[in-house]
Amino acid sequence: MARALVHMPKTAKAGEVIEIRALIAHPMESGYRPGADGKTVPQDIIRQFTCSYDGEQVFAAELHPAISANPYIAFFTVAVKTGTLEFTWAGDNGFTQTERMALTILP
């Protein structure tokens, strides 16, 4: 399992725009680099990132071999109601990781 870091506010006012920053530790091997034995290292990249807010997708990104290792993604969304944001990374070799964070709306 890769190490994922997500930074976002724990609380917000209804209608407030919040910034969300997500980073995952992943080598992102392009499939073009030769290994120590001279053979090409197999491709191993994260291909997709999605964020859902109480089951509704609010952000998605398709990633390609040119993306750097440990991809960092920052985006904004509107705080609508108290709920859970779910962050999912999916990639080669069956890789998938999901993190969840709660957001509380202040009165």
C-alpha positions, 0 to 999 in steps of 0.5 A: 500500500502506498502512502497517501497524504490529503490536506483539507479543512476539517470544517467549513461554512456552507457555500465556502470554497475549500482547497484540497491537496492530495499526494501519494508516494508512488514510483511512477515507472514509465516503462522506458527506463532500463533496469540494473540488468539492462532490461526495461523496467515494466510500466507501473503508473497511477492512471486515474485519481477521483474525489467524491463528496458524499458519493458525487464525483467532484474531481477526476484526473487521468494521469499518463507516463509523463507525470512525475513520481509521487503525484501531487494534485490540488483542486477546489470544491464547494462545501455544501453539507457535512459529509465524507470526501473519498479519494481514490487512486487507481493504476497498473498491476491492479493498484488501487488505494482509497482514503476518506476524510470527513468535512463538517459544515459549521452553522 
